[in-house]
Amino acid sequence: MIVDMDIGNTRIKWRLRDAGDNLVGSGAVDHGHWLAAMAALPAAVERVRIASVVGALAAKVAEQCRQRWRMEPEMAAVCDGAQGLVCGYTEPERLGVDRWLGMLDGWVKYQTGFLVVDAGSALTLDLVDNSGVHRGGYIVPGYEMMKNTLGFNTWGVKVDKTLQPTLALGTNTSAAVQHGCLGALTGLVELAVRRHGVGLLLLAGGDGERIAAHLDLNAVTVVSAPDLVLDGLAIALP
């Protein structure tokens, strides 16, 4: 069995495959439940591949792999030039490995220019051109982080968590905050698409579908890619 893990800022996504590369199981847990999730995995695991942006948690997961399966997990890293993909950062090692793996998967699958949008704790956008060169990107707070920042740092802003955000004008403070946060995120995606002539948009992350439902894009192919990072992990560490 092979276990793949994407350790993000708030959650761990995992996927289990057998020796024939068939999907056996998958799931996602908050950081506080990582140990229970690992305990539920099979006793016979030959490989563990990890993509992590949280070093301290990755170290704990690695130690558990050693104790339970007597093996060393494989840690993904940015590798400039892998599969013909060129990193656009002046210091490639400072690019988040999750962003790199998402681009790697997109480039291997499509071999054309695209924009990766990962809507998680943060909203990250990364542009790859038709030659496989990463041109850079944007990072802003994600929907929940943006919304919570207003609640924590301003007086009188109370957010109704049951409200489903839209792009309508808010007629109370809670609606104005949530609609405004969604508008800011969709607006940035639309700006990036228009400014950089994007024809293919790959959308991942927990809030990916929420953003996709409100995008106003013409002549752009939008692909839902919830497993972008895990797919890229399998490419980086075959």
Secondary structure as the mmCIF struct_conf table of DSSP 4:
data_model
#
loop_
_struct_conf.conf_type_id
_struct_conf.id
_struct_conf.beg_label_comp_id
_struct_conf.beg_label_asym_id
_struct_conf.beg_label_seq_id
_struct_conf.end_label_comp_id
_struct_conf.end_label_asym_id
_struct_conf.end_label_seq_id
STRN STRN1 ILE A 2 ILE A 7
BEND BEND1 ASN A 9 THR A 10
STRN STRN2 ARG A 11 ARG A 17
TURN_TY1_P TURN_TY1_P1 ALA A 19 GLY A 20
STRN STRN3 LEU A 23 ASP A 30
HELX_RH_3T_P HELX_RH_3T_P1 HIS A 31 HIS A 33
HELX_RH_AL_P HELX_RH_AL_P1 TRP A 34 ALA A 39
TURN_TY1_P TURN_TY1_P2 ALA A 40 ALA A 40
BEND BEND2 LEU A 41 LEU A 41
BEND BEND3 ALA A 43 ALA A 43
STRN STRN4 ARG A 47 SER A 52
BEND BEND4 VAL A 53 VAL A 53
HELX_RH_AL_P HELX_RH_AL_P2 GLY A 55 TRP A 69
BEND BEND5 ARG A 70 ARG A 70
HELX_LH_PP_P HELX_LH_PP_P1 GLU A 72 PRO A 73
STRN STRN5 GLU A 74 MET A 75
HELX_LH_PP_P HELX_LH_PP_P2 ALA A 76 ALA A 76
TURN_TY1_P TURN_TY1_P3 ASP A 80 GLY A 81
HELX_RH_3T_P HELX_RH_3T_P2 ALA A 82 GLY A 84
HELX_LH_PP_P HELX_LH_PP_P3 LEU A 85 LEU A 85
STRN STRN6 VAL A 86 VAL A 86
HELX_LH_PP_P HELX_LH_PP_P4 CYS A 87 CYS A 87
BEND BEND6 TYR A 89 GLU A 91
HELX_RH_3T_P HELX_RH_3T_P3 PRO A 92 ARG A 94
BEND BEND7 LEU A 95 LEU A 95
HELX_RH_AL_P HELX_RH_AL_P3 VAL A 97 TYR A 110
BEND BEND8 THR A 112 THR A 112
STRN STRN7 PHE A 114 ALA A 119
BEND BEND9 GLY A 120 SER A 121
STRN STRN8 ALA A 122 VAL A 128
TURN_TY1_P TURN_TY1_P4 ASN A 130 SER A 131
BEND BEND10 GLY A 132 GLY A 132
STRN STRN9 VAL A 133 VAL A 133
STRN STRN10 HIS A 134 PRO A 141
HELX_RH_AL_P HELX_RH_AL_P4 TYR A 143 ASN A 153
BEND BEND11 THR A 154 THR A 154
TURN_TY1_P TURN_TY1_P5 TRP A 155 GLY A 156
TURN_TY1_P TURN_TY1_P6 LYS A 161 THR A 162
HELX_LH_PP_P HELX_LH_PP_P5 LEU A 163 PRO A 165
BEND BEND12 LEU A 167 ALA A 168
HELX_LH_PP_P HELX_LH_PP_P6 LEU A 169 GLY A 170
BEND BEND13 THR A 171 ASN A 172
HELX_RH_AL_P HELX_RH_AL_P5 THR A 173 HIS A 196
TURN_TY1_P TURN_TY1_P7 GLY A 197 GLY A 197
STRN STRN11 LEU A 200 ALA A 204
BEND BEND14 GLY A 205 GLY A 205
TURN_TY1_P TURN_TY1_P8 GLY A 206 ASP A 207
HELX_RH_AL_P HELX_RH_AL_P6 GLY A 208 ALA A 212
TURN_TY1_P TURN_TY1_P9 ALA A 213 HIS A 214
BEND BEND15 ASN A 218 ALA A 219
STRN STRN12 THR A 221 SER A 224
TURN_TY1_P TURN_TY1_P10 PRO A 226 ASP A 227
HELX_RH_AL_P HELX_RH_AL_P7 LEU A 228 ALA A 236
#
